[in-house]
Every structure is written in structure tokens, then in C-alpha cells.
Amino acid sequence: MEEEMNTSIFVDPDIDLSSEGTVSVIVHFKTQPARVAMALAKEQGNLLSFEQATQKVENSHARFLKELEQGLVGKHVEYTITRTYKTVINGMAMKLPAKSIIRLLQSSEIAAIYANQEVQLDPPIQFY
């Protein structure tokens, strides 16, 4: 059976999808965080309560976890969810074999997959 891929999902080009190694990624869901969804709804003249928006976020996590169970665990792929995000972005951080990321492209919940990298900013230059 051929796997169907959602090619509208952005995959960070820094991720080597052919690698045998484990990678840490941030999976960004399509469903907006509650406060963002409320602001967007208001901008469009619609009313969305915090409770409704929060439930949409919770539902997106539940649907993705179900997809993981059906697509990754069912195929004996080991993964670890290291963090969930629901406030600024909606998604989760996870570790899994890089070559298994291709299976995530079947998800209806994912907007993008980014390499989970630490970013450090240099302090501003102070002129005296």
C-alpha cells in the first residue's frame, strides 16, 4: 500500500530526511493557539470564546496523537514527545528517526516541521 503524503506541509530543509539518526523537531499544527484564533475570528467579524478556541487546540493535539498511534507506533517507530505547545504556537516537540518524518506528512493536523534548534542572540553592541 502506497502512503499518501500531504505536500503542503513545510519541512525544514535543515532536516536530513534520509538520516538513520534521531532528530529533534517541532511539529507546528494548523490550528491556531486560542488567543490567536480569537483575534482572527474577531477580525473577521465572528465571535469565538476562549473556551471554544482552547477546545479546538486540545482537539488538534488529540487528533495528532491518534494519527501518531495509527501511523508511527503501528509501524514500530520509536518516538518521544518532549514538549507540548499551546500558547504561542500550537504543536509539540518530539524526537524520532529522521527517516520517519516522511510518515508525518500524512497528517491532516501539521502545517510545518522544523528542526528543534537552540537559538542564541548576541547581546547588542553598546557604544559609550
C-alpha positions as CSV (number, residue, x, y, z in Angstrom):
1,M,0.0,0.0,0.0
2,E,1.4,3.4,-1.0
3,E,1.4,6.1,1.7
4,E,-0.3,9.3,0.8
5,M,1.7,12.4,1.6
6,N,0.5,15.9,2.3
7,T,2.9,18.0,0.3
8,S,1.5,21.3,1.6
9,I,3.4,20.6,4.9
10,F,6.6,22.7,5.1
11,V,9.6,20.6,6.2
12,D,12.7,22.5,7.4
13,P,15.5,21.9,4.8
14,D,18.0,21.6,7.7
15,I,16.4,18.1,8.4
16,D,18.1,15.3,6.6
17,L,15.1,13.0,5.9
18,S,17.4,10.2,4.8
19,S,19.4,10.1,8.0
20,E,19.3,6.9,10.2
21,G,19.8,9.1,13.3
22,T,17.3,10.5,15.8
23,V,16.4,14.2,15.3
24,S,14.5,16.7,17.5
25,V,11.8,18.5,15.7
26,I,9.0,21.0,16.4
27,V,5.7,20.0,14.8
28,H,3.6,23.1,14.2
29,F,-0.1,22.4,13.9
30,K,-2.6,24.1,11.6
31,T,-5.0,25.0,14.4
32,Q,-4.1,28.4,15.9
33,P,-3.5,28.9,19.6
34,A,-6.6,30.0,21.4
35,R,-5.8,33.8,21.7
36,V,-4.7,34.0,18.1
37,A,-7.8,32.2,16.9
38,M,-10.0,34.6,18.9
39,A,-8.2,37.6,17.4
40,L,-8.6,36.2,13.9
41,A,-12.2,35.4,14.4
42,K,-12.9,38.9,15.8
43,E,-11.1,40.5,12.8
44,Q,-13.5,38.5,10.5
45,G,-16.5,39.7,12.5
46,N,-17.0,36.3,14.2
47,L,-17.3,35.5,17.9
48,L,-15.1,32.7,19.3
49,S,-14.9,32.3,23.1
50,F,-11.7,31.4,24.9
51,E,-13.3,28.0,25.9
52,Q,-14.2,27.2,22.3
53,A,-10.7,28.2,21.0
54,T,-9.0,26.2,23.7
55,Q,-11.1,23.2,22.9
56,K,-10.0,23.4,19.3
57,V,-6.4,23.4,20.4
58,E,-7.0,20.4,22.7
59,N,-8.8,18.6,19.9
60,S,-5.9,19.2,17.5
61,H,-3.5,17.6,19.9
62,A,-5.8,14.6,20.4
63,R,-6.2,14.1,16.7
64,F,-2.4,14.3,16.1
65,L,-1.8,11.8,18.9
66,K,-4.3,9.4,17.3
67,E,-2.5,9.8,14.0
68,L,0.8,9.0,15.7
69,E,-0.7,5.9,17.1
70,Q,-2.0,4.8,13.8
71,G,1.0,5.8,11.6
72,L,4.1,5.7,13.7
73,V,3.6,3.3,16.6
74,G,1.7,1.0,14.4
75,K,4.8,0.7,12.3
76,H,7.1,0.2,15.3
77,V,8.8,3.5,15.1
78,E,10.1,4.8,18.4
79,Y,9.4,8.5,19.2
80,T,9.3,10.7,22.2
81,I,7.2,13.7,22.7
82,T,9.4,16.1,24.7
83,R,7.1,19.1,25.0
84,T,3.7,20.4,24.0
85,Y,3.0,23.9,22.9
86,K,-0.4,25.5,23.2
87,T,0.1,29.3,23.9
88,V,2.3,31.0,21.4
89,I,2.3,28.2,18.8
90,N,0.2,25.1,18.7
91,G,2.2,21.9,18.3
92,M,4.8,19.7,20.0
93,A,8.4,18.9,20.1
94,M,9.4,15.4,19.5
95,K,12.4,13.1,18.9
96,L,12.2,10.4,16.2
97,P,14.3,8.8,13.5
98,A,14.8,11.4,10.7
99,K,13.8,9.0,8.0
100,S,10.4,8.5,9.8
101,I,9.5,12.2,9.4
102,I,8.2,11.3,5.9
103,R,5.3,9.4,7.6
104,L,4.3,12.6,9.4
105,L,3.5,14.1,6.0
106,Q,0.3,12.0,6.0
107,S,-1.1,14.1,8.9
108,S,-4.0,16.4,8.5
109,E,-3.0,18.4,11.5
110,I,0.5,19.6,10.6
111,A,1.3,22.9,9.0
112,A,5.1,22.6,9.3
113,I,8.0,20.6,10.8
114,Y,11.0,22.5,12.0
115,A,14.4,21.3,13.3
116,N,14.4,22.0,17.0
117,Q,17.5,24.1,17.4
118,E,18.7,26.4,20.2
119,V,19.0,29.9,19.0
120,Q,21.3,32.4,20.8
121,L,21.3,36.1,20.2
122,D,24.4,38.1,20.6
123,P,24.0,40.9,23.1
124,P,23.7,44.3,21.5
125,I,26.8,46.3,21.0
126,Q,27.0,49.2,23.5
127,F,28.6,52.4,22.5
128,Y,30.0,54.6,25.2
